[in-house]
Amino acid sequence: MACEKQIDFYLPYPVLDVFARMSREPYIGKMKVDFVDQSHYRILCSTGVNMMTWGEQVTISFFDPQDGGTRIIAESRPKLPTTLVDWGHNQENVMNVMNHFMYLYPPQNGQAPIQPPQR
C-alpha cells in the first residue's frame, strides 16, 4: 500500500527494559495502545477518526541487535485498506513514535539519543 510509512531507529538501552516500560504506557504520543504482544515484542496502537481520515493502525516492533541496545521499527498504515491519500498522517505517526522515545530516553553524557542500526 502506498500510504504506509515506516521508521527504523536504534536506542542504546536494553530491549527488555525499553519494551517493559513501553508496554505499560496507555498512550504513545497521541496514539492509544490497543494491544501488547508480549511473545513477539510488539505494541499495536491506533488513532481516531477525524475529518481527513478514518484513523491509522500503528505497529511498534522491538528487536535485539545483540549489542545491548534496542532496534525499533514503527509502521503506520490507514485503518481503511482502500485509502489512497493519507494527508501525511502516517509520516506524522511514525515521527511521533520516535519523538516519544527520544523524550523518554534522553541522551546521556554526549551520547546521541537515536542512532541508525548497525548493518
ABEGO torsion letter per residue (X at the ends): XAABBBBBBBBABBAAAAAAAAAABABBEABBBABBBAAAGBBBBBBBBBAABAEBBBBBBBBBAGAGBBBBBBBBBBABAABABAGGAAAAAAAAAAAAAAAABBBBGGBBABBBBBX
